[in-house]
Amino acid sequence: MPRIAALLLATLALSPVGGCETVRRDPEKATRAYPLHLPQERVADIQVFNDGDAMLIVNATVESWSNADIWLNQRYLHRIERLGSGQTLRIPLGEFWDARGEGPFPGGLLRYYPPTPIRLVQIQTAPDAPLVGFKAIPTERELDLAQLKK
């Protein structure tokens, strides 16, 4: 019996070395850096929700965008073909990448780190165009944690 326990302990001790990845990284998916020098011209009445491992964008306005970039937290970028008037768009967080080829941590049961919160979401129509902010709606858990901190 002690032999089985030692074998089990050795297996558990070595498993993180081979199976865990601390950062989502794919250098081939690196994007451009966030344009800190550009202003955010306004905030559109478009709501963004955390949908587990994805971002849910609800466009209840009459505005539409085509071939635009969605920025998450002034770091991660995802290109969209279209965000139409009245459209709801679901984008998996795994499709966002930054200038180093790193991605945010999506939610999920078997995650190693807390999911990346959706704090600031902006859309940009061209690399030199000003940004338009969206309204990021905190999750119920984030609201509860904020109340506990008070």
N, C-alpha and C positions, 0 to 999 in steps of 0.2 A: 504493500500500500504506500509506504513512503516513496518508493520509486515512481509510482504513478503521479503522486503529488509533485515531486521534483520535476518530472517531465512536463506536467501541466504548467507549473510555474515558469519553466524555461520557455515554453511556447508562448505564454502570455508576455513575458519580458521581451521577446524578440519580435512579436507581431507588429508593434508600432514602427519598427525600423523599415519593414518592407511594405506596409500598407497605407500609412498615413502621409498625406501631403499637407504641409502647413499653409501653403498659399496656392490659390488657383492661378496657375501660370501657363501661358502659351505664347512665347515670344513672337510667333507668326501672326498672332491676332492683335498685336500692339496697334494702338490708334494714335491720333495726334493728342497733344497735351491740351488741357482745358484753357480756354482763352481768358486768363485773368484780367487782361488789359481791356476787354470789351465790357460795356455796360449791359445791365439788364434793363431794357426799356420800359417794361411793364409786367404785370401779372395777369394772365388770362384766367377767366373763370372756368378752368378745367381742373377736375379733381383727379388725384393720383392716390391709389390705395395699395397697400401691401397685400398681396394675394398668396401668402405662403412663400413659394419659391419664385414668384413672379410679381411684376408691377402691372397694375390695372389702371389704365388711363381712360377716364370717362369724359368725352368731349360733348357737353350738352350745349355748346355754343353754335353759332353759324359760321365760325372760322374753320378753314381747312388748311392743311399743310401737306406738301408733297416733297419727297426726297430731302428729308430733314434729319438732323442729328438730335437725339435725346441725350441730355447730360444728366447723370445721377451724382449728386453730392460733390459737384465740381471736380470730378475725377473720372468717372466711368462713362463711356460713350457707346451708343447703339444707333445705327442708321435705320430709319424707317422709310418705307416707300410712300406711305400715306397715313394721315390722321384726318379723317373726314369729319364734316359737320355731323353731329349726332352719333358718331362712332365710339365704340368701346374697344380699346386695343389692349391685348394682354401680351406682355413681353417677359419671357423668362429672364431672371436675373443672370443666368448663365450665359446670356448673349451680350452682356456688357463687358467691355474691356478698357483698360487704361493705356497710357503711353508706354508702360513697361511690359505690357502683355499680361497684366494681372487682372483678375476679376473679383467682383464682390462675393461675399459668402451668402449663398442662397439658404433659405430655411430648409427644414426637413428633419426627419426623425434621426437619421444617422449622421448628423453634422458634428464637426469637431469644434467649431467656433459659433458664437451667436450670429444670427443672420445680420447682414448689413442693413441698417435702418434706412428707410427712404425718407430723407430729410429735405433735400432740395432737388427739384426736377425742373429742367429748362429745355426749351426747344430752340434750335438754331437752323436757319435755312441755308446758310453758307458760312465757310470758315471765317469770314470777316464781318458777318452780319451780327447785329446786336441780339442778345438773348431775350426770350420771353419766358417768364416763370409760370409754373403751374402750382396749384395748391395741393401740397402733400398732406394727406389726412393721416394722423397717427393711429396706430392700432389700439385696440382696447387695452392690451397689455402695456403698451408704452404710456398710455394715459394713467393706468393704475400705478405704474412705477413712478411717474412724475408726482402723483399725489402722495406716495409713500415718502418721497424725498423731502416733501415740505414738512 
